[in-house]
Each structure stands twice: as C-alpha cells, then as structure tokens.
Amino acid sequence: MKNYQLTQILREKRNIDKNYYEFLHETDLSMGIYELKAGSLDMQQPHTEDEVYYIINGRAQLEVESENIFVESGSIIYVKANMKHRFHTIKEDLTVLVFFAPAEYSCEKDFKLQR
C-alpha cells in the first residue's frame, strides 16, 4: 500500500521545472500532476494507455479528437488510448491529477518490442 497526500504532492511538484510530475509508477497504473498556465499551449501527444483526468483547479477546454468540452475544478474525463487530445483556451491555471492504465509508456514499450 502507498498513501499520498495531495498537498504534499503539489509541494513536490512546485520544486521541479516541468509541466508533469509523476509520483506513482506501477506496472498497471501510474499517476501524476499536470499543470498548465492560463493562456499556455498544451503540446501533449496521444498516449498508448487509457487516461483519466481529474481537474483539481482551473478552467479550460479539452479537445478529444474533434469534440470540445469545458472542464473545471471537479471535472473527471476519460480518454481512451491513442485518442488525439489537448487542453486549450486555458482561462485559469490548470492543475490536473492524471491516471494512466496501464502505467504511462508501458504500452509504447511493448509496441516497440513487437515491431
């Protein structure tokens, strides 16, 4: 078992100079904090794993394939593996709790091994 406190994770995230901070990485699941400043661009690419976003705070639009939805604090969004998606029109600094299943990049490695 592992126990995490969101306030502690957010403090740790502030000490790194990256948009994404992974705090859990197991075979079947990884979790991290993703932050984007208001007005910034989200440059992420589709992932080979399923993904769930929980919006901790902020307001933005999320484009998944060609569909746009408004997201804000409390929103929970599921994005299937390999779907093109990105946050845009970020009105308030966005802090997102991200879940990958299986762990982020694990399917990508398996895919490369099969080639």
C-alpha positions as CSV (number, residue, x, y, z in Angstrom):
1,M,0.0,0.0,0.0
2,K,1.1,3.5,-0.7
3,N,-0.5,6.6,0.9
4,Y,-0.3,10.0,-0.7
5,Q,-1.4,13.5,0.4
6,L,-2.4,15.8,-2.4
7,T,-1.0,18.9,-0.6
8,Q,2.4,17.2,-0.3
9,I,2.4,16.1,-3.9
10,L,1.6,19.6,-5.0
11,R,4.5,21.0,-2.9
12,E,6.9,18.4,-4.5
13,K,5.6,19.4,-8.0
14,R,6.5,23.1,-7.3
15,N,10.2,22.1,-6.9
16,I,10.5,20.7,-10.5
17,D,10.6,22.7,-13.7
18,K,8.3,20.5,-15.8
19,N,4.6,20.5,-16.6
20,Y,4.2,16.9,-15.5
21,Y,5.3,15.3,-12.2
22,E,4.8,11.5,-11.9
23,F,4.5,10.4,-8.3
24,L,3.4,6.8,-8.7
25,H,4.6,4.2,-11.3
26,E,3.4,0.6,-11.0
27,T,3.0,-1.9,-13.8
28,D,-0.7,-1.4,-14.2
29,L,-1.1,2.2,-13.1
30,S,0.8,5.5,-13.0
31,M,-0.3,8.8,-11.6
32,G,1.0,12.4,-11.8
33,I,0.2,16.0,-11.6
34,Y,-0.1,18.0,-14.8
35,E,0.0,21.8,-14.7
36,L,-0.6,24.4,-17.4
37,K,-0.6,28.2,-17.0
38,A,-3.5,30.3,-18.2
39,G,-3.1,31.1,-21.9
40,S,-0.4,28.4,-22.4
41,L,-0.3,25.7,-25.1
42,D,-0.7,22.0,-24.3
43,M,1.7,20.2,-26.6
44,Q,1.0,16.6,-25.5
45,Q,0.7,13.8,-28.0
46,P,-1.7,10.8,-27.9
47,H,-0.8,8.2,-25.3
48,T,-0.7,4.4,-25.8
49,E,-2.5,4.0,-22.5
50,D,-6.0,4.9,-21.2
51,E,-6.0,8.1,-19.2
52,V,-8.3,9.7,-16.7
53,Y,-8.1,13.4,-15.8
54,Y,-9.4,14.9,-12.6
55,I,-9.4,18.7,-12.7
56,I,-8.1,19.9,-9.3
57,N,-8.4,23.6,-10.2
58,G,-8.6,25.8,-13.2
59,R,-10.8,26.2,-16.3
60,A,-10.2,25.3,-19.9
61,Q,-11.5,23.5,-22.9
62,L,-10.4,19.9,-23.7
63,E,-10.4,18.7,-27.3
64,V,-10.7,14.9,-27.7
65,E,-10.5,14.0,-31.4
66,S,-12.9,16.7,-32.8
67,E,-15.1,17.1,-29.7
68,N,-14.6,20.0,-27.3
69,I,-15.8,20.1,-23.7
70,F,-15.5,22.7,-21.0
71,V,-13.6,21.4,-17.9
72,E,-13.2,23.0,-14.4
73,S,-12.5,22.0,-10.9
74,G,-14.2,18.7,-10.1
75,S,-14.4,17.5,-13.8
76,I,-13.4,13.9,-14.4
77,I,-12.6,12.9,-18.0
78,Y,-11.7,9.5,-19.5
79,V,-9.6,9.5,-22.7
80,K,-9.2,6.2,-24.5
81,A,-5.7,5.1,-25.5
82,N,-4.3,6.6,-28.8
83,M,-7.0,9.3,-29.0
84,K,-5.7,12.8,-30.0
85,H,-6.4,15.2,-27.2
86,R,-5.2,18.5,-25.7
87,F,-6.2,21.3,-23.3
88,H,-6.8,24.7,-24.9
89,T,-8.4,28.1,-24.2
90,I,-6.9,27.8,-20.7
91,K,-8.7,30.6,-18.8
92,E,-7.3,29.8,-15.3
93,D,-4.1,28.0,-14.3
94,L,-4.9,24.3,-14.7
95,T,-3.9,21.6,-12.1
96,V,-4.8,18.1,-13.1
97,L,-4.5,14.7,-11.4
98,V,-3.7,12.2,-14.1
99,F,-4.1,8.4,-14.0
100,F,-2.7,6.2,-16.7
101,A,-3.7,2.5,-17.0
102,P,-1.5,0.6,-17.5
103,A,1.4,2.8,-16.4
104,E,2.4,5.6,-18.8
105,Y,4.6,4.5,-21.7
106,S,4.3,0.8,-20.8
107,C,2.2,0.0,-23.9
108,E,4.5,2.1,-26.0
109,K,7.5,-0.1,-24.9
110,D,5.5,-3.2,-25.6
111,F,4.6,-1.9,-29.0
112,K,8.2,-1.2,-29.9
113,L,9.3,-4.6,-28.7
114,Q,6.7,-6.3,-31.0
115,R,8.0,-4.4,-34.1
